[in-house]
Every structure is written in C-alpha cells, then in structure tokens.
Amino acid sequence: MRTVHEISTSELPHRAAELLRDGHRLALVAAHHDEDRIRVVYLFVAGPPDVRTELHVHLDAGQPEVPTLAHLSFPAGRFEREMRDLFGIVPLDHPMPRRLVRHFHWPRGWYPMLPDAGPPPPFAEQEGPYPFLEVEGDGVYEIPVGPVHAGLIEPGHFRFSVVGETILKLKARLWFVHKGIEKLFQGRSIAAGLPLAERISGDTAVGHALAYCLAVEEATGMQVPAAAQRARAMLLELERLHNHVADLGMLCNDVGHSILNAHAQRVREQLLRLNAEITGHRLLRGGVVPGGAALHALPDPGRLHAIGADIREIAHLALDQSTVRDRFTGTAVLTADAARDIGCLGYVARASGLPGTDARISHPFTMYDTEIAVPVRDTGDVLARFLVRAEEIDISLALIEHLTDGLAPGAVLAPTPPPGAGPGTGVGIAEGWRGTITTRIELGPDRKLSRAKPVDPSFFNWPALPVALTDTIVPDFPLTNKSFNLSYAGNDL
C-alpha cells in the first residue's frame, strides 16, 4: 500500500521523525521540476506488511530550500547533498554541506537536472583542494589509492590516514563516473527505459530491471500474471547465485587461496552459461520485461543440485583452512549499531545482525508459497559476510527449484492497459543480490518517462566501508573491500 501526503516544509521534520520512530526507513528522495516549482518526494517504507508512505514537499523554484533531515537519518543527509548537487536545492542547516556528486572542477551554479541546464559546460579549475582530513604527528602518514586502479574496476579514490599499518581513518571519494542516468531516463518510452535500467549496474540486471518494471506496472495499472511473477523471482535468485559464488572465490583469493577462487569462478562460468540458456544473455538481460517475463528455457534441477554440491564443497574447504578462517575472523567489524545508524542493506546489514532488511519478506511482489529463511550473523566481520553469502546460496538454490515447478518456457505478459490507466506514478522494490533496490517513476501525459529515480543498495552501504576499516591494517583493505563488494556504477548514477 502506497499513500501520498502533500505537506509543507515546516511539517517535514516532524512527519519524517514520526515515520522513522515507527520503524520506517527512508528508501528514496527524489526531486522533480514541475513547471514553476520544485517538488521533493520522500519515500518511507516498512514491512511486513508492505507499507509505503510518500511525503511531497513543494519548493519555490527561485529559491529552493528544504529543512535538513540529516539529524534524523544519515541516508537523508546524503540524499540531500545529492539533491543539492543535481538540482540546486539547499538543505538548510545541513551539518556537512560540501559537494557529494559534483567534483570541485564542475562549475558552480550549474545543476544538470534542471530543465534549463543546457549541455555540460567545460570543466573549470578546481575550486580548491578537496577537504580531506589532514593527519599530523609522529609516524602518521597518508596513503592515496586510486581513482585509477590496477584491476578492471571502476574509479574511486581512497585516502588512508595511518600510523604504522593501522588505519586511523579512511575517506572514500566516489562519483568519478557520474553518468547522468536519471537524466537519460527522461523522455524515454517505457520500453526504451528497460535497457537503461538493466545497465545501471551490470551485475544487477535482473534486480534493477525488476524494480523498474514493478514501478512501471504500478504507474500503468498492469496486472502481472502469477506465472510471470514466479519466473521473475526465479531469475532474481539466479542472479544472486552467480554473484555470491564469485564473491566467495575472490574472498579466498584475497587471503592467498587462488585455487579455491579458480574453482569458484569455474562454477560461476557454469551459472553464466545456464543464464544464457534461460534468457539469451549471460547476465540474464531480457528475462524481466514490463508486464511479465520471457524465458527461453528452464534450469534443470539435476544440474543445479550438482552446482550446489560444488559450491558447498568450496565453502567447506575455505572454512576448513585455518589461514582462511583466521584472516576472515574479526577483520573489519561493522557493529549492529553502526550498520543501523548508517542504514545498511542486504548481506552487509544481515552480517551485522540486522534481520529485517530483505525485501522478499518486507515488500514481496509475488507469493513465494514457502518460507524464506534469511541468514543472519552477528559478528559483523569478513567471516560473517562470507557465511551469509554461502547460506544465501543454499536458500537461492531451493527457491529456484520451488519457483520453477509449474513454469514453462516462453513469454508471459500482462494485457496492455488502456491509455490513461493507472495513477501515472509507481514504486518498485526488489531484493537484489546486494540488497534492496528501489525505483520510483512518473509518467507524463504522453506516457513517457518524465522522471525516474533508481537507488542501488550500494548508495546506502558505501559509507559503512570506512567505518568497518577503522583500526584494521592496510593489508586488510582488499579483503574488506571485497567482503562489501559495492557497486561504483550503482552509486555513481
């Protein structure tokens, strides 16, 4: 159930505080330019049961200001900084008002999401040095890493303040590849929006496509057939499988066990080939479509049983090695309080003892007809993040077998709704393999996308990485980073 409340800016802090106090979380903040004024939408969600509450605040386009919610919610403060960079909306009394998305060589006064922004102006000289924490004292020094890295990963800059090998503070600076995804959605047809959603974060094609399609279907009043919903849920678990398997192997690789990584990547390759058989694409693109799902084939249960046995053996061999378990245990602990305050999602939150963050239970889009056991660990270290993934793999294998029963290859689609059907706005929530993905869309009179706001779980989880690394040692950074495995692309929209 989604409710919409039009409120004044003066009411915003009180209403937000009430929702947060009642157990809601802030899932998304989206600014909109409505002709002569700016509207900001705050989406709060809770569940089960699935409850979605939107607060709409209207601002003067000539002087767009909104009271900050940063003192109530850490994610709210980051959404506000993002909004200021892209729309020029000022969060009054924000405790950290410096830029988040736009780096210091982006010109002042240019806000790319405004309709009159025009093409990007030339980059200017830096306004000044980025305000990294300056370290002083005997034996204290800095290690800058990135933004260009040696591996095939996207750019990010990490500034370590260390004494000896111990990390005193880490600052992660992202948005080197801001792509303007939200602007690219504007004016697209619903069909043309799908390939863009699939590419928000390439390893999460199903999760982002599903959140997008769920939003579209709510906006247009489409009723998705039950068989298509089951097919979508099955594809979501297949995506979870190949990513989690890859992470198990790479975590082993980061502590010197390359043979276990080789076997994990061997299994992942089997899963990628299976994906190609099922949807025609190794990353499962094309499987989730507006109004339904399209399958070329179904996964063979015997093949999945063999893959499951292979994965369990790899995980057992890893944890049976004292060098692996010792390196994982107690490394980069993220406490439950820290994870809760930061607003973490997915396996990062569950490894820190927060169970209530799985959208399959909080915001289900289909009837699973079976209990989903959500694995939770409370140590918050690399070992916990490894174990949660390993346990989620077993759950995903069982769900795939359950969901496939009764399905048949082919396309299952909802009837095309008549013009003007549906409310014209919609929200989609899906439990991607990294955590909960939320997408909100609005359609114009021509039924094209006037606004789309996707939020990847990495936006919520990136601030937790420096917290977990405090008081660890520099050589544990690659291992810790992989245990979080956050998306640069999903963050740097």
Secondary structure by P-SEA (a helix, b strand, c coil): cbbbbbbcccaaaaaaaaaaaacccccbbbbbbcccbbbbbbbbbbcccbbbbbbbbbbcccbbbbbbcccccaaaaaaaaaaaacccccccccccccccccccccccccccccccccccccccccccccccccccccccccccccccccccccbbbbbbbcccccccbbbbbcccccccccccccccccccaaaaaaacccccaaaaaaaaaaaaaaaacccccaaaaaaaaaaaaaaaaaaaaaaaaaaaaaacaaaaaaaaaaaaaaaaaaaaaaccccccccccccccccccbbbbaaaaaaaaaaaaaaaaaaaacaaaaaaacccccccaaaaaaaccccaaaaaaccccccccccccccccccccbbbbbccccaaaaaaaaaaaaaaaaaaaaaaacccccbbbbccccccccccccbbbbbbccccbbbbbbcccccccccbbbbbccccccccccccccccccccaaaaaaaaaccccccccc
